């Protein structure tokens, strides 16, 4: 009985995340917002620091992942 022939299929390239310069810019802005927010929190700013932290965690970093 004949052996079944194997067909060679082309190997697909590994999937990449595909981050663009927009993603990197948003992630950088998010990290900058977080660092500045924590620094202001350490100084004692109770108004601007939480706003920057929320902006970084809730808006900029998720946008960097989604876009």
DSSP file (Angstrom, degrees, kcal/mol; ACC not computed):
  #  RESIDUE AA STRUCTURE BP1 BP2  ACC     N-H-->O    O-->H-N    N-H-->O    O-->H-N    TCO  KAPPA ALPHA  PHI   PSI    X-CA   Y-CA   Z-CA
    1    1 A X              0   0    0      0, 0.0     2,-0.2     0, 0.0     0, 0.0   0.000 360.0 360.0 360.0 141.6    0.0    0.0    0.0
    2    2 A X        -     0   0    0      1,-0.1     2,-0.2     3,-0.0     3,-0.0  -0.477 360.0-117.7 -79.5 144.9    1.3    3.5   -0.9
    3    3 A X        -     0   0    0     -2,-0.2     2,-0.1     1,-0.1    -1,-0.1  -0.579  34.6-105.6 -78.5 141.9    2.2    6.0    1.8
    4    4 A X        -     0   0    0     -2,-0.2     2,-0.3     1,-0.1    -1,-0.1  -0.440  36.6-120.9 -67.1 141.6    0.1    9.2    1.9
    5    5 A X        -     0   0    0     -2,-0.1     2,-0.5    -3,-0.0    -1,-0.1  -0.647  17.3-135.8 -86.3 137.0    2.1   12.1    0.6
    6    6 A X        -     0   0    0     -2,-0.3     2,-0.5     2,-0.0    -1,-0.0  -0.772  13.5-144.6 -89.8 132.0    2.6   15.1    2.8
    7    7 A X        -     0   0    0     -2,-0.5     2,-0.6     1,-0.0     0, 0.0  -0.819  15.9-128.2 -96.3 136.6    2.1   18.4    1.2
    8    8 A X        -     0   0    0     -2,-0.5     2,-0.4     3,-0.0     3,-0.0  -0.716  22.8-159.7 -86.1 123.8    4.3   21.1    2.4
    9    9 A X        -     0   0    0     -2,-0.6     2,-0.1     1,-0.0     3,-0.0  -0.808  26.8-105.2-101.4 143.3    2.4   24.2    3.4
   10   10 A X        -     0   0    0     -2,-0.4     2,-0.3     1,-0.1    -1,-0.0  -0.412  38.4-115.2 -65.8 139.8    4.1   27.6    3.6
   11   11 A X        -     0   0    0     -2,-0.1     2,-0.2     1,-0.1    -1,-0.1  -0.597  26.2-129.4 -79.4 134.2    4.8   28.6    7.1
   12   12 A X        -     0   0    0     -2,-0.3     3,-0.1     1,-0.1    -1,-0.1  -0.545  27.6-105.1 -80.0 145.3    3.0   31.7    8.3
   13   13 A X        -     0   0    0     -2,-0.2    -1,-0.1     1,-0.1     3,-0.1  -0.375  46.7 -92.4 -66.6 151.0    4.9   34.5    9.9
   14   14 A X        -     0   0    0      1,-0.1    -1,-0.1    -3,-0.1     2,-0.1  -0.355  49.0 -99.7 -64.3 143.5    4.5   34.7   13.6
   15   15 A X        -     0   0    0     -3,-0.1     2,-0.3     2,-0.0    -1,-0.1  -0.381  40.7-157.5 -66.1 140.3    1.7   37.1   14.7
   16   16 A X        -     0   0    0      1,-0.1    -1,-0.0    -3,-0.1    -3,-0.0  -0.814  24.4-125.6-116.3 158.9    3.0   40.5   15.7
   17   17 A X        -     0   0    0     -2,-0.3    -1,-0.1     2,-0.0    -2,-0.0   0.787  36.2-143.8 -74.7 -26.8    1.3   43.0   17.9
   18   18 A X        -     0   0    0      1,-0.2     2,-0.3    -3,-0.0    -1,-0.0   0.888  24.4-177.6  69.3  41.2    1.7   45.7   15.3
   19   19 A X        -     0   0    0      4,-0.1    -1,-0.2     3,-0.1     2,-0.2  -0.545   6.4-164.1 -72.2 134.9    2.4   48.7   17.5
   20   20 A X     >  -     0   0    0     -2,-0.3     4,-2.0    47,-0.0     5,-0.2  -0.449  39.4 -90.0-107.3-176.0    2.7   51.9   15.5
   21   21 A X  H  > S+     0   0    0      1,-0.2     4,-2.2     2,-0.2     5,-0.1   0.798 126.3  58.5 -67.8 -26.3    4.2   55.3   16.4
   22   22 A X  H  > S+     0   0    0      2,-0.2     4,-2.4     1,-0.2    -1,-0.2   0.925 106.5  47.6 -66.5 -44.0    0.7   56.3   17.6
   23   23 A X  H  > S+     0   0    0      1,-0.2     4,-2.5     2,-0.2    -2,-0.2   0.920 113.3  47.5 -62.0 -43.9    0.6   53.5   20.1
   24   24 A X  H  X S+     0   0    0     -4,-2.0     4,-2.4     1,-0.2    -1,-0.2   0.888 111.6  50.9 -67.0 -38.4    4.1   54.3   21.4
   25   25 A X  H  X S+     0   0    0     -4,-2.2     4,-2.3     2,-0.2    -1,-0.2   0.909 111.9  46.6 -64.9 -42.0    3.2   58.0   21.6
   26   26 A X  H  X S+     0   0    0     -4,-2.4     4,-2.3     2,-0.2    -2,-0.2   0.896 113.2  49.0 -67.2 -39.8    0.0   57.3   23.6
   27   27 A X  H  X S+     0   0    0     -4,-2.5     4,-2.6     2,-0.2    -2,-0.2   0.903 111.7  49.5 -66.1 -40.0    1.9   54.8   25.9
   28   28 A X  H  X S+     0   0    0     -4,-2.4     4,-2.4     2,-0.2    -2,-0.2   0.903 111.6  48.3 -64.2 -41.1    4.6   57.4   26.5
   29   29 A X  H  X S+     0   0    0     -4,-2.3     4,-2.3     2,-0.2    -2,-0.2   0.880 111.7  51.0 -66.2 -37.0    2.1   60.1   27.3
   30   30 A X  H  X S+     0   0    0     -4,-2.3     4,-2.1     2,-0.2    -2,-0.2   0.923 111.7  45.8 -65.2 -44.3    0.4   57.7   29.7
   31   31 A X  H  X S+     0   0    0     -4,-2.6     4,-2.6     2,-0.2     5,-0.2   0.892 112.8  50.7 -66.4 -38.6    3.6   56.8   31.4
   32   32 A X  H  X S+     0   0    0     -4,-2.4     4,-2.6     1,-0.2     5,-0.2   0.903 109.8  50.9 -63.3 -41.0    4.5   60.5   31.6
   33   33 A X  H  X S+     0   0    0     -4,-2.3     4,-2.3     2,-0.2    -2,-0.2   0.896 111.6  48.0 -63.3 -40.0    1.1   61.3   33.1
   34   34 A X  H  X S+     0   0    0     -4,-2.1     4,-2.7     2,-0.2     5,-0.2   0.927 112.6  47.0 -67.1 -45.3    1.5   58.6   35.7
   35   35 A X  H  X S+     0   0    0     -4,-2.6     4,-2.2     1,-0.2    -2,-0.2   0.931 115.4  45.8 -63.1 -45.2    5.0   59.6   36.7
   36   36 A X  H  X S+     0   0    0     -4,-2.6     4,-2.6    -5,-0.2    -1,-0.2   0.892 112.7  51.6 -65.1 -38.9    4.0   63.3   36.9
   37   37 A X  H  X S+     0   0    0     -4,-2.3     4,-2.0    -5,-0.2    -2,-0.2   0.920 111.9  44.8 -64.4 -44.6    0.8   62.3   38.9
   38   38 A X  H  X S+     0   0    0     -4,-2.7     4,-1.9     2,-0.2    -1,-0.2   0.870 112.9  52.0 -68.3 -34.7    2.7   60.3   41.4
   39   39 A X  H  X S+     0   0    0     -4,-2.2     4,-1.6    -5,-0.2    -2,-0.2   0.927 111.3  46.5 -65.1 -44.3    5.3   63.0   41.8
   40   40 A X  H  X>S+     0   0    0     -4,-2.6     5,-2.5     1,-0.2     4,-1.8   0.853 110.2  54.3 -65.9 -33.5    2.7   65.6   42.4
   41   41 A X  H  <5S+     0   0    0     -4,-2.0    -1,-0.2     1,-0.2    -2,-0.2   0.875 106.8  51.1 -66.4 -36.6    1.0   63.3   44.9
   42   42 A X  H  <5S+     0   0    0     -4,-1.9    -1,-0.2     1,-0.2    -2,-0.2   0.844 109.2  51.2 -68.6 -33.1    4.2   63.0   46.8
   43   43 A X  H  <5S-     0   0    0     -4,-1.6    -1,-0.2    -5,-0.1    -2,-0.2   0.850 124.8-102.0 -72.2 -33.9    4.6   66.7   46.9
   44   44 A X  T  <5 +     0   0    0     -4,-1.8     2,-0.6     1,-0.3    -3,-0.2   0.495  66.4 149.6 125.3   8.1    1.0   67.1   48.2
   45   45 A X      < +     0   0    0     -5,-2.5    -1,-0.3     1,-0.2     4,-0.2  -0.618  16.4 177.9 -74.3 118.4   -1.1   68.2   45.3
   46   46 A X  S    S+     0   0    0     -2,-0.6    -1,-0.2     3,-0.1    -5,-0.1   0.409  73.8  43.5-102.7   2.0   -4.6   66.8   46.0
   47   47 A X  S  > S+     0   0    0      3,-0.1     4,-0.9     2,-0.1    -2,-0.1   0.806 118.0  32.1-108.7 -54.3   -6.2   68.2   42.9
   48   48 A X  H  > S+     0   0    0      1,-0.2     4,-2.3     2,-0.2     5,-0.2   0.850 110.9  62.8 -78.3 -34.5   -4.0   67.8   39.8
   49   49 A X  H  > S+     0   0    0      1,-0.2     4,-2.3     2,-0.2     5,-0.2   0.935 104.4  45.1 -60.7 -49.9   -2.3   64.5   40.9
   50   50 A X  H  > S+     0   0    0      1,-0.2     4,-2.5     2,-0.2     5,-0.2   0.875 111.7  54.2 -63.5 -34.0   -5.5   62.4   40.9
   51   51 A X  H  X S+     0   0    0     -4,-0.9     4,-2.4     1,-0.2    -1,-0.2   0.920 110.2  45.9 -64.0 -42.4   -6.6   63.9   37.6
   52   52 A X  H  X S+     0   0    0     -4,-2.3     4,-2.4     2,-0.2    -2,-0.2   0.882 112.5  51.0 -67.2 -37.5   -3.3   63.0   35.9
   53   53 A X  H  X S+     0   0    0     -4,-2.3     4,-2.8     2,-0.2     5,-0.3   0.913 112.1  45.8 -67.3 -41.7   -3.4   59.5   37.4
   54   54 A X  H  X>S+     0   0    0     -4,-2.5     4,-2.7     2,-0.2     5,-0.7   0.915 112.2  52.3 -65.8 -41.9   -6.9   58.9   36.2
   55   55 A X  I  X>S+     0   0    0     -4,-2.4     5,-2.7    -5,-0.2     4,-1.1   0.912 114.5  42.8 -58.8 -43.1   -6.0   60.3   32.8
   56   56 A X  I  <>S+     0   0    0     -4,-2.4     5,-2.3     3,-0.2     6,-0.3   0.947 122.6  35.2 -69.9 -48.7   -3.0   57.9   32.6
   57   57 A X  I  <5S+     0   0    0     -4,-2.8     5,-0.2    -5,-0.2    -2,-0.2   0.858 128.2  31.8 -76.7 -36.2   -4.7   54.8   33.8
   58   58 A X  I  <5S+     0   0    0     -4,-2.7    -3,-0.2    -5,-0.3    -2,-0.1   0.761 132.3  17.8 -97.8 -27.0   -8.2   55.2   32.4
   59   59 A X  I  X<S+     0   0    0     -4,-1.1     4,-1.8    -5,-0.7    -3,-0.2   0.838 122.4  37.4-110.8 -60.0   -7.7   57.0   29.1
   60   60 A X  I  ><S+     0   0    0     -5,-2.7     4,-2.1     2,-0.2   -30,-0.2   0.930 115.5  45.8 -72.5 -48.0   -4.1   57.0   27.7
   61   61 A X  H  ><S+     0   0    0     -5,-2.3     4,-1.3    -6,-0.3    -1,-0.2   0.915 114.8  47.3 -66.3 -41.3   -2.8   53.5   28.5
   62   62 A X  H  > S+     0   0    0     -6,-0.3     4,-2.6    -5,-0.2     3,-0.2   0.908 111.9  51.8 -63.8 -37.7   -6.0   51.7   27.3
   63   63 A X  H  X S+     0   0    0     -4,-1.8     4,-2.5     1,-0.2    -2,-0.2   0.876 104.8  56.3 -63.5 -35.2   -6.0   53.9   24.2
   64   64 A X  H  < S+     0   0    0     -4,-2.1    -1,-0.2     1,-0.2    -2,-0.2   0.830 113.1  41.4 -65.0 -30.6   -2.3   52.9   23.6
   65   65 A X  H  < S+     0   0    0     -4,-1.3    -2,-0.2    -3,-0.2    -1,-0.2   0.880 119.9  42.0 -82.2 -39.5   -3.4   49.2   23.7
   66   66 A X  H  <        0   0    0     -4,-2.6    -2,-0.2     1,-0.2    -3,-0.2   0.914 360.0 360.0 -76.7 -44.9   -6.6   49.5   21.6
   67   67 A X     <        0   0    0     -4,-2.5    -1,-0.2    -5,-0.2   -44,-0.1   0.497 360.0 360.0 -69.6 360.0   -5.6   51.9   18.8
